[in-house]
Amino acid sequence: MKPNQDFYLAPCLETSVFPSEIFKILDTCDDLKNLLIGIYLIKEDRFLYANRVFENLLGFGSDRLIDKGWDFWYSLIAPCEVEHVQDRIFSFFTAPLVKDVLTLQYHITNLNEEVIYIKHEILIYQLRGRVFALNYFFDISEKEEIERCVKINGGYRGRSFFRERITQISTREEEVLKLIADGFSSKQIADKLFISNHTAISHRKHLIQKFRVKNTAQLIKEASKVLEL
């Protein structure tokens, strides 16, 4: 354990097994003023650390996230969004690590009953053989307000070429596309959506044709320009 340590760590974890570099990272995180950050240990399925900014923005101490984990965080998410967020995070951590980054946007309510629009980025890192996830939480409520103002006054994003692509995609194809982006195979997609493997493969082929690309990697790259994947 680092001498004179003043940040809160998961008390039941043996922190001596972590390399000294981890404490340098925690020192840097603890100096942040606006960025919420939590360090999640994937194998142990719990948070090691969360910085003080949680208390400033959300009204609760970082120990709440560390002690209660994802269940506490999910309790803050808007009811209409929580199931989708849970599914995306669960799939990200349990599926083979095809991707090392996940980006989500959703609403939470802090302890003062204020609604905050959050951009949540999860990045997988390895340090001296230990695998962990850095969770960045950005308050983008003001961005959401600006974009809402633009839209209600007639503004829209994207060139007509991109808009045409979106209108060509069915709801089911969009579901398939998001699962492809999450790294699921056609068989896994079929199981999740309760469709046949043949149908899942057909959806994949049609999406590749509609985006005028040659393979799945190019499909994800092009689709991410017009859809939140």
C-alpha positions, 0 to 999 in steps of 0.5 A, spaced: 500 500 500 502 506 498 504 511 504 500 517 506 494 514 501 488 518 501 484 516 495 479 510 497 480 503 494 476 497 494 478 495 501 477 487 500 482 487 495 489 485 496 492 492 493 500 489 494 499 485 488 498 491 483 505 494 480 507 501 483 505 504 477 497 503 478 498 508 484 501 513 479 495 513 475 491 514 481 494 520 483 493 523 477 486 521 477 485 524 484 487 531 481 482 531 476 477 537 477 471 535 472 472 528 469 469 522 473 473 516 472 472 509 475 477 503 474 474 496 474 477 490 475 474 485 470 477 478 472 475 480 480 468 484 477 469 490 481 471 497 482 478 498 484 477 506 484 473 512 483 475 519 484 472 525 488 469 528 482 463 523 483 461 527 489 462 533 486 457 532 480 453 526 483 452 528 490 455 521 493 462 519 495 466 514 490 466 509 496 458 508 493 461 505 486 466 501 489 462 498 495 456 497 491 459 496 483 455 496 477 448 495 481 449 502 484 451 505 477 445 502 474 440 504 479 442 511 477 440 510 469 433 512 466 429 506 467 427 506 459 435 506 458 438 502 463 436 495 460 440 497 454 446 500 457 446 493 462 446 489 456 451 493 452 456 493 458 455 485 460 456 483 452 462 488 452 466 484 458 463 477 457 464 476 449 471 475 447 475 481 447 474 483 439 473 490 441 477 494 447 473 500 447 465 501 448 462 508 448 455 509 451 450 515 452 444 515 457 441 519 462 442 518 470 439 522 476 444 524 481 442 524 488 439 532 488 434 529 483 438 532 477 438 529 470 445 529 467 446 526 460 452 522 460 457 520 455 460 513 458 467 511 455 470 504 457 477 502 455 481 496 456 488 496 458 493 491 461 499 493 466 504 488 468 499 482 466 493 485 470 487 487 465 482 493 467 477 497 464 478 505 465 471 508 465 470 515 463 464 519 465 463 525 461 457 530 463 454 532 456 448 535 458 449 542 455 451 539 448 444 535 448 441 542 450 444 545 444 443 539 439 435 539 441 435 547 440 438 546 433 433 540 431 427 544 433 429 550 429 430 545 423 437 543 423 439 536 421 446 533 421 449 529 415 449 529 408 443 527 404 448 521 402 448 518 409 441 520 410 439 516 404 443 510 407 439 510 414 432 510 411 434 504 407 436 500 413 430 497 417 429 496 425 431 489 425 437 491 420 439 496 425 439 491 431 443 486 427 448 492 425 449 494 433 450 487 435 455 486 429 459 492 432 459 489 438 463 483 435 458 478 435 458 472 430 452 471 426 450 465 430 450 469 436 446 474 433 441 469 431 440 467 438 440 473 441 434 476 436 431 469 436 432 468 428 435 463 424 442 463 422 441 464 415 436 470 416 442 473 421 447 472 415 442 475 410 442 481 414 449 482 414 450 481 407 444 486 405 448 491 410 454 490 406 451 491 400 447 497 402 453 501 405 457 499 399 463 496 402 466 489 402 467 486 409 464 487 416 470 491 418 469 496 413 461 496 414 462 498 422 467 503 420 462 506 415 456 505 419 459 509 425 459 515 421 451 515 421 449 511 427 451 510 434 454 503 435 
